[in-house]
Amino acid sequence: MITRRHLLGASAAAAAGATAQAALPRSAAATTVAEDLPPSIAALTSLSDQASPITTEERRGRVEKAQRLMREQGIDAILMSGGTTMVYFANVRWWLSERMLALVIPANADAFVVSPAFEEERAREQLDNGPFGADTQVYTWHEHEDPYALVAEGLRDRGVASGKIGIEERTYFVYANRVAAAAPSLEITSAIPITTGCRGIKDEHELQLMRLASKVTLLAYKAAYEALEEGMTQRDFGRLVSLAHQQQGFSGGAGVQVGKYSALPHGSTAPQTIREGTILLIDGGCKVEGYSSDLSRTFVLGTPTDKMRKVFEIEHRAQSAALAAARPGVECQAVDAAARQVITDAGYGPDYKYFTHRVGHGMGMDGHEWPYLVKGNTQLLEPGMTFSDEPGIYIRGEFGVRLEDDMVITQDGAELMTPQSPSLEDPFGNVS
């Protein structure tokens, strides 16, 4: 097992070597600090060669689907600025700022970009690596000019002088508001029906990346668990999880909550020390070629109490009930209800008294994205949708238990991307 001396040495080495590792092949980067790692983490090998990037042709198909959905729903164009949706369609990575760079995809015409003039070259550099390519028209504006008028101009040039323009949900309100002022004949609406209609259904390549991300995170958790020692803090254990992800060739980590703090679903920043008999709840993940994992495990250092075991068993049944309820044609809210009923029937209800959050969220490029498995959501499940399955029971002042695996809706049901946790004493079973 790792000692506190070795742990601090590994953490320092990881921090000092981060810049150098960026220039190394993944195999070299993964072993740079191996001599300072506990055996369970040092034994991990890089899985990065199992990840293949999304291709330009795949992104082109996404754009075509978005345009078809726009035509079906009477939306004439969608606008986005930065964030994962822009990466999803265009392979352009940008950030939101007071200077708008916008990608506009019309339903029946070529896409265009509005960019600060001094950013044009960098914007074109990224566009060249996606489906729109070097021929994409870029309307540029200098610092004293109005980029929103250029959005209106670009739409008019493509025959969209009036109609509906959908705004991607992570786009600043001020952008949408200023576009509306610059083009009063346009109706501003939400692009969520289009973007979720594309991003909400994963193809086999996307699912492969998500399954790999889940595998990497579960192996990282197991390796860190096998190096757990009494006296570590939650930050010490979190560093082990991060190093275990790094050893496999990916960046990832987990939040760690100890003892009574595990009853807070997203935890506490209070200092926490792991002792014999302590319950730990860990929650985190990684990204593989832009696609997320999100897993939670709960376990005990030493021997759990009978109450801990009982709550874990209820929690396990609730997670299984959600999985069994999930299938095509079922409303999202029914999956939440199935898990919640198990917990309520076991005495930890009603409603949100102990199970304080929804049973799951959509996931993919974002850790949380549409749709959500929550009461009131009548959207029907479809094959290819992906969610977390994560009921929880939180007893304030004592402890909490949450099990979370990532779930995909199949043609006739649903399946988890990772094996369920068997018990508090054996949280990873035969995972390898």
C-alpha angles and dihedrals in degrees: 000000000000117000125216088253092053092044093055090045092052092048093049092047091049092051095045093047099045095097094045093047091057088069095045128090110261092251091056094043091052092057101039094104098023092118089062096047129096112256095254091058097037088056092062117102132208116272095181093110088066092065119086119189124242109265131230090245090055090052090048089057090051091054091050091051091050091052091050091051090049091054092047093050099040097248114141099199143348127224128204136172121195127324134085097307090063089050090047094056106024109018087236117139112202137152131229117252140144088278108077121224107177135183113206120194113191120204094235108020144050120292121250138192132223109207141169105261094238090053096051097100093050091046091051090048090061095039088057088063095057142054097282096058134178094322094065110124111240118197108203131202134193123225096269094046133091115252092185091063087055090057089055090046093050091051093048089050086058096047097262103122092141137010134075128325118191119217118213109241099242092052115111116263090228090063092053092044093052093046088053090052092048093048109030092171090065122086113222114218140159120283092202094104088057101039094042090044086061105031097037094068114061123207123218094269092053090047091051090055092047092048090051091049090051091048092050093050095046091050089048091052092049094049092049091047091054089055095048116129134180112261096037117127125227088258091053091054092044089056090054090054091050093048090049090055090047091051088059092051100260139096114242145126148167142237111240125208122187132203115323091005089068086074088070105080093216094029135220137282091224115123109265130189125200115233135175108288092020119144117222128198116194125187128178147090147189142245127250114194087336097312122118140228122198117186135163128195131181123201143149132238100230123343122354123219121252089252091054090051092049093050091047091052091051090047092050091052091048092053090048091049091054090050092049092049095051115094139123115294095024119119116250091237092059091067091055090046093053094056093040092053091057091051093045093048089053091058101263099109178066111145112309099351095112101355093061104177142039118286095244152351132217114257142183124114088003119050088229120031141138134334113044131202097227140127111278096027105119095176111131121241118245133192111272096033112130129205145163114253102208122146115171141195115207121187106190115231092015118052146298134226125205129168117192130181129162116252135200125200109234131195093274107016139332138286136199119238092220134035116267117255109262101208148329091266095044104030097164105033112187096343110151 
